[in-house]
């Protein structure tokens, strides 16, 4: 196999801030990030004025793409969204006092992260299932058998279940 030779590197390394400040490079991203930080600070101050500063950490704010006057708030719970919906006019006024010009605010729920996590099996023991009932389950089934009529089909089924499951 033949590989192409590596080109000579004659360019010197630049400071990373130079790339961030460059208008054609990452300068736009830096400017937007700074604007978002200012927006979050103003939003936190406005929420503090409305006595809702406990919600500030649960809200992600951003401008809707294409419109600089429409603020977009992403929240984690329906109760937070409902509470924000109730104070939207006051929140718009407080943000205006802080220098943030917005005409409308949209509140949306964040998609919930899955509550379960998939983990790989560890060894052969993880694949084994319990073979019988634990003491509490067995006592519960036995108390059910005592309450059922002697000629009941359900009683017969529960007795077969108890006989098939070892202690």
C-alpha positions in Angstrom: 0.0 0.0 0.0 1.3 3.4 -0.9 0.2 6.4 1.1 0.5 10.0 -0.1 3.3 11.9 1.7 2.3 14.3 4.4 2.3 18.0 3.3 4.8 20.3 4.9 3.3 22.4 7.7 4.8 25.8 7.3 2.0 27.7 9.0 2.4 28.5 12.7 -0.2 27.7 15.3 -2.6 30.6 16.1 -4.1 31.5 19.4 -7.6 30.0 19.9 -9.1 33.4 20.7 -8.0 34.6 17.2 -10.3 32.0 15.7 -13.2 33.0 17.9 -12.8 36.6 17.1 -12.5 36.1 13.3 -15.7 37.2 11.6 -15.5 34.4 9.1 -14.7 31.7 11.6 -16.3 31.2 14.9 -16.9 34.9 15.7 -20.6 34.5 15.0 -20.9 31.6 17.4 -19.0 33.6 20.1 -21.4 36.6 19.6 -24.5 34.4 19.8 -23.1 32.7 22.9 -22.4 36.1 24.6 -26.0 37.2 23.6 -27.4 34.1 25.2 -25.5 34.7 28.4 -26.8 38.2 28.6 -30.3 36.9 27.9 -30.0 34.4 30.7 -28.8 37.0 33.2 -31.7 39.3 32.2 -34.2 36.5 32.5 -32.9 35.5 35.9 -33.2 39.1 37.1 -36.7 39.4 35.7 -37.8 36.2 37.4 -36.3 37.5 40.6 -38.4 40.6 40.3 -41.5 38.4 39.8 -40.5 36.3 42.8 -40.0 33.3 40.6 -36.2 33.1 40.8 -36.4 29.4 41.9 -37.5 28.6 38.3 -34.4 30.2 36.7 -32.3 27.0 36.8 -35.1 25.0 35.2 -35.5 27.2 32.1 -33.5 27.2 28.9 -33.9 30.4 26.9 -33.1 31.3 23.3 -34.3 33.3 20.4 -36.5 31.7 17.8 -34.7 31.3 14.6 -35.6 34.1 12.1 -37.1 36.4 14.6 -35.1 38.4 17.2 -38.3 39.6 19.0 -39.8 36.1 19.8 -38.2 34.5 22.9 -38.3 30.8 23.3 -38.3 29.2 26.7 -37.8 25.5 27.1 -38.9 24.0 30.5 -38.7 20.6 32.0 -42.2 20.3 33.6 -45.8 21.2 32.8 -46.2 22.9 36.1 -43.3 25.3 35.3 -44.8 25.9 31.9 -48.2 26.7 33.3 -46.7 29.1 35.9 -44.7 30.9 33.2 -47.8 31.2 31.0 -49.6 32.9 33.8 -46.9 35.6 34.2 -45.9 36.1 30.5 -47.1 39.8 30.2 -45.3 40.7 33.4 -42.2 38.8 32.3 -42.1 40.7 29.0 -42.4 44.0 30.9 -39.6 43.0 33.3 -37.4 41.9 30.4 -38.0 45.2 28.6 -36.8 47.0 31.8 -33.6 44.9 31.7 -33.0 45.9 28.1 -34.3 42.7 26.3 -36.7 43.6 23.6 -39.2 40.8 22.9 -42.8 41.0 21.8 -43.8 37.4 22.4 -42.6 34.5 24.5 -43.2 30.9 23.6 -43.0 28.3 26.4 -42.5 24.7 25.4 -41.8 21.4 27.3 -38.5 19.7 27.0 -38.7 16.1 25.8 -38.4 13.8 28.7 -35.3 11.7 29.0 -35.9 8.0 29.4 -36.2 6.8 32.9 -34.6 3.5 32.2 -31.0 2.7 31.4 -29.7 -0.3 29.5 -26.7 -2.0 31.0 -24.8 -4.9 29.7 -25.1 -8.2 31.6 -22.3 -8.9 34.0 -21.4 -12.6 33.9 -23.7 -15.5 33.9 -25.5 -14.8 37.2 -27.3 -11.8 35.8 -29.2 -14.0 33.4 -30.7 -16.2 36.1 -34.3 -15.5 37.1 -35.7 -16.2 40.6 -37.1 -19.7 40.8 -39.7 -19.3 43.5 -41.7 -16.7 45.5 -40.1 -14.7 48.3 -41.6 -15.1 51.8 -43.9 -12.1 51.5 -45.3 -13.2 48.1 -45.9 -16.8 49.3 -47.7 -15.6 52.4 -49.9 -13.3 50.3 -50.9 -16.2 47.9 -51.5 -18.5 50.9 -53.8 -16.0 52.5 -55.7 -15.6 49.3 -56.2 -19.4 49.1 -57.7 -19.4 52.6 -60.2 -16.7 51.6 -61.5 -18.5 48.5 -64.3 -21.1 48.4 -63.0 -24.7 48.5 -64.7 -25.7 45.2 -63.6 -22.5 43.4 -61.7 -22.8 40.1 -59.6 -19.8 41.2 -58.6 -21.6 44.4 -57.5 -24.6 42.5 -55.4 -22.5 40.1 -53.7 -20.7 43.0 -53.0 -24.0 44.8 -51.4 -25.3 41.5 -49.3 -22.1 41.4 -48.1 -22.6 44.9 -47.2 -26.2 44.3 -45.3 -25.4 41.2 -43.2 -22.7 42.8 -40.6 -23.9 45.3 -39.9 -22.0 48.5 
